[in-house]
C-alpha cells in the first residue's frame, strides 16, 4: 500500500479523466487525499471522495494565494466539513509570500487572519491541518506556537511540500507536525540530509498533482501514481527498501488523518 497525501484531482486538469486515474490508483493499492484550495475545489474534493467507499478522501480549505479572491466564510467551510465523513483535514491553508512584492503588509496580514481562522476550524472539528508555506516559514511557526501556548491546543497536521531548512524542520517536528515531501526532493540532492534526519514515522509522501512531477516524469502532468518516485528517493537517501518507505508513510497517513484501513 502507498498513500498520496496531497493530490488535486479535483482541479480542472483532471476534469476529463479523474475516474480513470483513481481506478488505476485503487487497483495498484494507492490511496489519496484530494485537497481543496477554494470553496469550489473543496466542494469538488468532497464530491469526488463521496463516489468511493474507501481509498479516496478530501480536505477543505482556502489557499493563501486565494484570500484576495474569496472571502473566507467560516460557517460554509464548517458545514462542508461536518456534512461528510470523507473530509480528513482542513487545508490547504497557511502563508505564501512568494508573489508578494514590496513587502505588502496588508496582504500578509490578510493571509495570517485567514490562516488563524482555519486553525480554529481545525480545532473545532478536531481535524488535522494541511499547511501550505512558501517563503513564510518563520511566520507560520510563530502562529502555530501562539496556538499551542495561548490556546493550549493539541493541533496536529502536516507541512505540505516541505522545502525549508533543517532548523525549521526541527521546529515543526517539535510541535508534533509531520513533513510532507513531494517530487521536489528528486530534483536535487539539497534535501537529502533533511529527508534522512526526519524520523520516518513523521514523513508523508505526496505528489501535489498536477504540479511538481518527480524525476523521471518532470515536466509532465503529475499524477498520484508518480508518488512512488518520491518514495524511491527517500529510500535511497535513507538506505532502506522502498517497500519500507511506502508501508511506513502509508501508516503515518492513516494515523494523522484518522483513516481506518
C-alpha positions in Angstrom: 0.0 0.0 0.0 1.1 3.6 -0.7 -0.6 6.9 0.1 -0.5 10.2 -1.8 -1.4 12.6 1.0 -1.8 15.6 -1.2 -3.4 15.5 -4.7 -5.6 17.8 -6.7 -7.7 15.5 -8.9 -10.4 18.0 -8.0 -8.7 20.6 -10.3 -9.6 21.3 -13.9 -6.5 19.5 -15.2 -8.3 16.2 -14.4 -11.9 17.1 -15.3 -11.9 14.6 -18.2 -10.1 11.6 -16.7 -10.1 11.6 -12.9 -12.2 8.4 -12.7 -9.8 6.5 -14.9 -6.8 7.8 -12.8 -8.5 6.9 -9.5 -9.4 3.4 -10.8 -5.8 2.8 -11.6 -4.7 4.1 -8.2 -7.0 1.8 -6.4 -6.0 -1.2 -8.5 -2.4 -0.6 -7.5 -3.3 -0.1 -3.8 -2.7 3.6 -3.8 -5.0 5.8 -1.6 -5.1 9.5 -1.7 -6.5 12.8 -0.4 -7.7 15.5 -2.8 -7.1 18.9 -1.3 -9.1 22.0 -1.8 -7.7 25.5 -2.4 -11.0 27.4 -2.6 -14.6 26.6 -1.6 -15.3 25.4 -5.1 -12.4 23.0 -5.3 -13.0 21.9 -1.7 -16.6 21.1 -2.5 -15.4 19.2 -5.6 -12.9 17.2 -3.5 -15.8 16.1 -1.2 -18.0 15.2 -4.2 -15.2 13.0 -5.7 -14.4 11.3 -2.3 -18.1 10.5 -1.9 -18.0 8.5 -5.1 -15.7 5.9 -3.4 -16.3 3.7 -0.4 -12.7 3.8 0.6 -9.3 4.9 -0.7 -10.2 8.5 -1.6 -10.7 11.3 0.9 -10.9 15.1 0.8 -9.5 18.2 2.6 -11.3 21.5 2.6 -9.7 24.9 2.9 -8.7 28.3 1.4 -5.2 28.5 0.0 -3.3 31.7 1.0 -2.9 32.8 -2.6 -6.7 33.0 -3.0 -7.5 35.1 0.1 -7.9 38.2 -2.0 -10.3 36.4 -4.5 -12.5 34.7 -1.9 -13.7 35.9 1.5 -13.2 33.0 3.9 -16.7 32.0 5.2 -16.1 30.0 8.3 -19.7 28.7 8.5 -19.7 27.4 4.9 -16.4 25.5 5.4 -17.6 24.2 8.7 -20.8 22.9 7.2 -18.9 21.4 4.2 -16.5 19.6 6.6 -19.2 18.4 9.1 -21.6 17.1 6.5 -19.2 14.5 5.1 -17.3 11.7 6.8 -14.9 11.8 3.9 -13.3 15.1 5.0 -9.9 14.1 6.6 -8.3 17.5 7.1 -8.6 21.3 6.9 -6.4 22.7 4.1 -4.6 23.6 2.3 -4.1 26.7 4.4 -1.1 28.7 5.5 1.0 31.5 4.3 2.6 32.2 0.8 4.8 35.3 0.4 6.4 34.2 -2.9 4.5 36.6 -5.1 4.2 39.5 -2.6 6.2 42.5 -3.8 7.3 45.4 -1.7 6.6 43.5 1.5 2.9 44.4 1.3 1.8 44.1 5.0 -1.9 44.2 4.1 -1.8 41.0 2.1 0.4 39.3 4.6 -1.9 40.3 7.5 -4.9 39.0 5.5 -3.2 35.7 4.9 -2.4 35.4 8.6 -6.0 36.3 9.6 -7.5 33.6 7.3 -4.9 31.1 8.4 -5.8 31.6 12.0 -9.5 31.2 11.2 -8.7 27.8 9.6 -6.7 26.8 12.6 -9.7 27.5 14.7 -11.9 25.5 12.3 -9.5 22.5 12.6 -9.6 22.8 16.4 -13.4 22.9 16.4 -13.7 19.9 14.2 -10.7 18.0 15.7 -9.1 17.5 12.3 -5.5 17.9 11.3 -4.2 20.8 9.2 -2.6 20.6 5.8 -0.3 23.6 5.8 1.0 25.4 2.7 4.0 27.5 3.3 6.2 29.4 0.8 8.8 32.0 1.9 7.0 32.3 5.2 8.2 29.5 7.5 9.1 31.7 10.5 5.6 33.4 10.5 3.8 30.0 10.2 5.9 28.6 13.1 5.2 31.7 15.2 1.4 31.4 14.6 1.4 27.7 15.4 3.4 28.4 18.6 0.9 31.0 19.6 -2.0 28.5 19.4 -0.1 25.9 21.4 0.9 28.4 24.1 -2.2 30.6 24.3 -4.9 28.2 23.5 -3.4 25.1 25.0 -4.1 23.5 21.6 -3.4 19.9 20.6 -3.0 20.9 16.9 -1.9 18.2 14.5 -1.1 18.4 10.8 1.4 18.2 8.0 3.6 20.8 6.4 2.9 20.1 2.8 5.7 20.2 0.2 8.3 21.0 2.8 11.2 23.0 1.4 12.5 24.7 4.5 15.8 24.3 6.3 16.9 21.8 9.0 16.1 24.2 11.8 12.6 24.9 10.6 12.1 21.2 10.1 13.0 20.6 13.7 10.6 23.3 14.9 7.7 21.7 13.1 8.6 18.3 14.3 8.9 19.6 17.9 5.3 20.8 17.5 4.3 17.3 16.6 3.7 18.1 12.9 4.6 15.8 10.0 6.6 16.8 7.0 5.3 16.1 3.5 7.8 15.6 0.7 7.0 16.0 -3.0 8.8 15.4 -6.3 10.9 18.5 -5.5 13.3 16.2 -3.5 14.0 14.3 -6.7 15.3 17.4 -8.5 18.3 18.0 -6.3 20.4 16.4 -3.5 19.7 19.5 -1.4 17.0 17.9 0.7 18.8 14.6 1.2 20.0 15.5 4.7 16.6 16.7 5.9 14.9 13.6 4.5 17.5 11.4 6.2 17.2 13.1 9.6 13.4 13.4 9.8 12.0 10.5 11.8 10.5 8.0 9.4 7.3 8.0 11.4 6.9 11.7 10.8 7.2 11.6 7.0 4.3 11.7 4.5 4.8 11.5 0.7 2.7 13.4 -1.8 2.5 14.5 -5.4 0.7 17.9 -5.4 -0.5 16.7 -8.8 -1.0 18.1 -11.4 2.1 20.0 -10.3 5.7 19.1 -9.4 6.1 15.8 -11.3 9.1 14.0 -9.9 12.1 12.8 -11.9 11.8 10.9 -14.3 8.4 12.5 -15.1 9.4 16.0 -14.6 7.7 18.5 -16.9 4.7 16.2 -17.4 1.3 16.4 -15.8 1.8 14.9 -12.4 -0.5 12.0 -11.2 -0.9 10.2 -7.9 0.8 7.1 -9.2 4.1 9.0 -9.5 4.3 9.3 -5.7 6.3 6.1 -6.0 9.3 8.1 -7.3 9.3 10.2 -4.2 9.2 7.1 -2.1 12.2 5.7 -4.1 14.2 8.9 -3.5 13.5 8.7 0.3 14.5 5.0 0.3 17.8 5.9 -1.5 18.5 8.8 0.9 17.9 6.6 3.9 19.4 3.3 2.5 16.1 1.5 3.1 13.9 -0.7 0.9 11.3 1.3 -1.0 8.7 -1.1 0.4 9.6 0.0 3.9 9.1 3.7 3.0 5.7 3.0 1.3 4.5 0.9 4.2 5.5 3.4 6.9 4.3 6.5 5.2 1.0 4.8 4.5 0.6 4.0 8.2 1.6 7.6 9.0 -1.1 9.0 6.8 -3.7 6.7 8.3 -2.7 7.8 11.8 -2.6 11.6 11.1 -5.9 11.7 9.2 -7.7 9.1 11.4 -8.4 6.9 8.5 -9.4 3.2 9.0 -7.6 0.8 6.7 
